[in-house]
Amino acid sequence: MHTKRETPIELSKEEFKKVGYQLIDNISEFLETIDKRPVTKGETPKHLQELLGTARLPENGTSAEELMASTTQLLLDHSLFNGHPKFLGYITSSAAPVGILADLLASSLNQNVGAQILSPIATEIEKQTVKWLAEFIGVSSEYSGILVSGGNMANFTGFLAGRTAKAPKNIKEEGMFGSDKLKIYCSKTTHTWVEKAAILFGLGSKSVRWIATTEKNKMDNKILEKTIEEDLIAGYKPIMIIGTAGDVSTGVVDHLDGIAELCKKHDLWFHVDGAYGVPAAVIPDLKPIFNGLQEADSIALDPHKWLYSPLEAGCTLVKNPQHLIDTFSSHPEYYNFGKDEVGSATNFYEYGLQNSRGFRALKVWLVLQQIGRSGYEKMIQQDIHLSELFYELANKNRELEAVTQNLSITTLRYIPLELDIPIEPLYLNTLNEALLDELQKGGEVFLSNAIVHDKYCLRACIVNFRTSEKDIEEIITIITREGKKMHHKLKNI
């Protein structure tokens, strides 16, 4: 008589080891040789669909060994490699190898980190990770929070806590209808999550006041204060100001201390979107530009950006965690998540939108320990140095215009050498957009774009521990070479 149930899903110890060891061998070889591969092959969706075929859901199963071998090859041959040293697009970092292993371990346990009773040690690791992240960026140890999937969710979580705290107190029972006309304020360069949050969470897109920026792309706090005062006179109810610590296009940090003063003056929630840039607060010389951060009611940051964690890993920090519980907690009769011997256990379903939650904290917790504060200071400073080098080399190149450089983001554009003819601004935008499309498909380098003072720019964000000075020099050469080709192509159309 068998003591174990036999199922097609189980693997024996020997099978698991054989398949797993082969996978680890393939991944380690991939990581070792990633710089020899193209960043991407630029394949079309149609081509990739043809590779997968049109077969129906299989009637019978296939061996795990065969599946893992074929799938590994499929992914390694047809993916965009964020870990490539010449990947500088958007804000996606190279994944720390120990974080890759952490995800394997976390998946093996398959904890639901929604309640302490379901994930005892995982809950405590997440609590410690959140405390370490607060310490890392230099805010009070009183901050608490939760790990989420990424920047949108981290900002949504802080946004909802602020709405609950500052909107009329009957909002949870009565909803948005009949409440005062709520207003939130942010720079016009703030990430699109703000508009999405206003729409999804009942305020409406017209609730957002997009404040003009200074010449340096920072929110103009004088215009901000004037707008708040005008709204108060008009009978609106301001509830929140959102400051940015590293805007997505150019890396600029708003004057956070000035925003903090306005929030105190008008009793507003102060949220900081630091999803990309706030880890740079660990650099002693940069601390002054983050003055005011410690006054924030909530802060969003993404370990999967500048802390090199694998996706997904975002975090919301809140000065008073009771605001999260007030916003998200519920106690249906079928939740038997009781109290421990010293009081209430931490149940993370009360801190955010998810009930079922994966063990995201493990990879962040391990990477923080492997690298340490001093290691991060060095690596983040190196990324900033490479961005500054990129700007300097572009500035010296007659065919390039260096446009901005902040934190680890540089923007630039290609300008043809044919100075004997007037070059229309619209043509330069068209040229650089076409150039970016070509670069993204070409596989030598991957950049993204930014619109800076109506200029369509190539944008390089360096949150990549594999990128070197040699890569930056080679990317400059690639841009000028391909820019010249694209200019001649467009001239002849």
Secondary structure, DSSP 8 states (H G I E B T S, - for coil): --SS---TT---HHHHHHHHHHHHHHHHHHHHHGGGS-S-----HHHHHHHH----S-SS---HHHHHHHHHHHHHHS---TTSTTB--TT-----HHHHHHHHHHHHHT--TTSGGGSHHHHHHHHHHHHHHHHHHT--TT-EEEEESSHHHHHHHHHHHHHHHHS-TTHHHH-STTS--EEEEEETTS-THHHHHHHHTTS-GGGEEEE-B-TTS-B-HHHHHHHHHHHHHTT-EEEEEEEEBS-TTT--B--HHHHHHHHHHHT-EEEEE-TTTGGGGGSGGGGGGGTTGGG-SEEEE-HHHHT---SS-EEEEESSTHHHHHHH----TT----EETTEE---GGGTSS-SS---THHHHHHHHHHHHHHHHHHHHHHHHHHHHHHHHHHHH-TTEEEEEEETTEEEEEE--S-TTS---HHHHHHHHHHHHHHHHHHSS-B-EEEEETTEEEEEEE---TT--HHHHHHHHHHHHHHHHHHHHHHHT-
